[in-house]
Amino acid sequence: MIALHFLLNDVVFDLDPSRMMHPLDAQRFEALSIDYIAQLGKEMFAENPQAHRYNPERARRLCYLLHLKMPHVNAAQFLDHGGRGQVAEVLADFKALNEMALGMMYQQQVAGQLDAAKVDGAVWHRHAA
């Protein structure tokens, strides 16, 4: 099976679709819109800007839902622009990255060589705080 990587903010998750959802769950989530799933992500990151680090399983599920709705997308950023934990101030951005480059980022992460500044500059084109 080919590895499925998904970048969420500055963490690359290795998603194994066979572990993520049973077929019945997938059918249930088909009805969800991308706007609804993005709202779930905004709520998650409004609660905790480091949700992808502190709750990796929840983050992994969000990545998988995003991937189900937008198969070409393999990167998402949720950024609390106001810094006050308000859902309305969390911005969402989605990208389709080269799969080979994403795999290399995953390998760098495993080796401890990937940090937020590298990801923010290379992918999201901003400077990490």
C-alpha positions as CSV (number, residue, x, y, z in Angstrom):
1,M,0.0,0.0,0.0
2,I,1.2,3.5,-0.9
3,A,1.8,5.8,2.1
4,L,-0.7,8.7,2.4
5,H,0.8,11.7,4.0
6,F,-1.1,14.8,5.1
7,L,0.5,18.0,6.4
8,L,-1.6,19.7,9.1
9,N,-0.1,23.1,10.1
10,D,3.5,21.9,10.7
11,V,3.1,18.2,11.3
12,V,3.1,15.5,8.6
13,F,0.7,12.7,9.5
14,D,1.1,9.2,8.0
15,L,-2.5,8.2,7.3
16,D,-3.4,4.6,6.8
17,P,-6.8,4.7,5.2
18,S,-7.5,1.1,6.2
19,R,-7.3,2.1,9.8
20,M,-9.1,5.3,9.6
21,M,-12.8,4.4,8.9
22,H,-15.0,1.5,8.3
23,P,-17.1,1.6,5.1
24,L,-20.2,2.4,7.1
25,D,-18.5,5.4,8.7
26,A,-17.3,6.6,5.3
27,Q,-20.8,6.5,4.0
28,R,-22.0,8.5,7.0
29,F,-19.4,11.2,6.5
30,E,-20.0,11.5,2.8
31,A,-23.0,13.7,3.6
32,L,-20.7,16.3,5.4
33,S,-19.8,19.3,3.3
34,I,-16.2,20.6,3.1
35,D,-17.4,23.8,4.8
36,Y,-18.7,21.7,7.7
37,I,-15.4,19.8,8.0
38,A,-13.4,23.0,7.8
39,Q,-15.6,24.4,10.6
40,L,-14.8,21.4,12.7
41,G,-11.1,22.2,12.1
42,K,-11.6,25.8,13.0
43,E,-13.3,24.8,16.3
44,M,-10.5,22.3,17.1
45,F,-7.8,24.9,16.6
46,A,-9.8,27.7,18.4
47,E,-9.9,25.4,21.4
48,N,-6.1,24.7,21.2
49,P,-3.8,26.2,18.5
50,Q,-1.5,23.1,19.1
51,A,-4.3,20.6,18.8
52,H,-2.4,18.7,16.1
53,R,0.4,18.1,18.6
54,Y,-1.7,17.4,21.7
55,N,-4.4,15.3,20.1
56,P,-2.8,13.6,17.1
57,E,-5.6,11.1,16.7
58,R,-8.2,13.8,16.4
59,A,-6.0,15.7,14.1
60,R,-5.5,12.5,12.0
61,R,-9.2,12.1,11.7
62,L,-9.6,15.7,10.6
63,C,-6.9,15.1,7.9
64,Y,-8.7,12.0,6.7
65,L,-12.0,13.8,6.5
66,L,-10.4,16.6,4.5
67,H,-8.8,14.0,2.2
68,L,-12.1,12.2,1.7
69,K,-13.8,15.5,0.6
70,M,-10.8,16.8,-1.4
71,P,-8.7,13.9,-2.6
72,H,-6.2,16.2,-4.3
73,V,-5.5,18.2,-1.1
74,N,-2.8,16.9,1.2
75,A,-2.1,19.9,3.3
76,A,-4.2,22.1,5.6
77,Q,-3.4,25.0,7.9
78,F,-5.7,26.3,10.6
79,L,-4.3,29.5,12.1
80,D,-5.9,31.5,14.9
81,H,-5.3,34.9,13.3
82,G,-6.6,36.9,16.2
83,G,-4.9,34.8,18.9
84,R,-8.0,34.9,21.1
85,G,-9.5,31.5,20.6
86,Q,-12.5,32.7,18.6
87,V,-13.7,30.3,15.9
88,A,-14.4,33.2,13.5
89,E,-10.8,34.3,13.7
90,V,-9.3,30.9,12.7
91,L,-8.3,30.9,9.1
92,A,-8.2,27.7,7.0
93,D,-5.9,27.2,4.0
94,F,-5.7,24.1,1.9
95,K,-3.0,23.0,-0.6
96,A,-2.0,20.2,-2.9
97,L,1.6,19.4,-2.4
98,N,3.9,17.2,-4.4
99,E,3.6,13.8,-2.9
100,M,7.4,13.1,-3.1
101,A,8.2,16.4,-1.4
102,L,5.6,15.6,1.3
103,G,7.2,12.2,1.8
104,M,10.6,13.8,2.2
105,M,9.2,16.2,4.8
106,Y,7.8,13.2,6.7
107,Q,11.2,11.6,6.6
108,Q,12.8,14.8,7.9
109,Q,10.2,14.9,10.7
110,V,11.0,11.3,11.7
111,A,14.7,12.2,11.8
112,G,13.9,15.3,14.0
113,Q,15.0,17.7,11.2
114,L,11.6,19.3,10.4
115,D,10.5,22.3,12.4
116,A,7.7,24.9,12.2
117,A,9.9,27.6,10.6
118,K,10.9,25.3,7.7
119,V,7.3,24.3,7.0
120,D,5.9,27.8,7.4
121,G,8.4,29.2,5.0
122,A,8.3,26.5,2.4
123,V,4.6,25.6,2.4
124,W,2.6,28.4,4.0
125,H,4.9,31.3,3.0
126,R,4.9,32.9,6.4
127,H,7.4,33.2,9.3
128,A,6.7,31.0,12.4
129,A,6.0,32.9,15.5
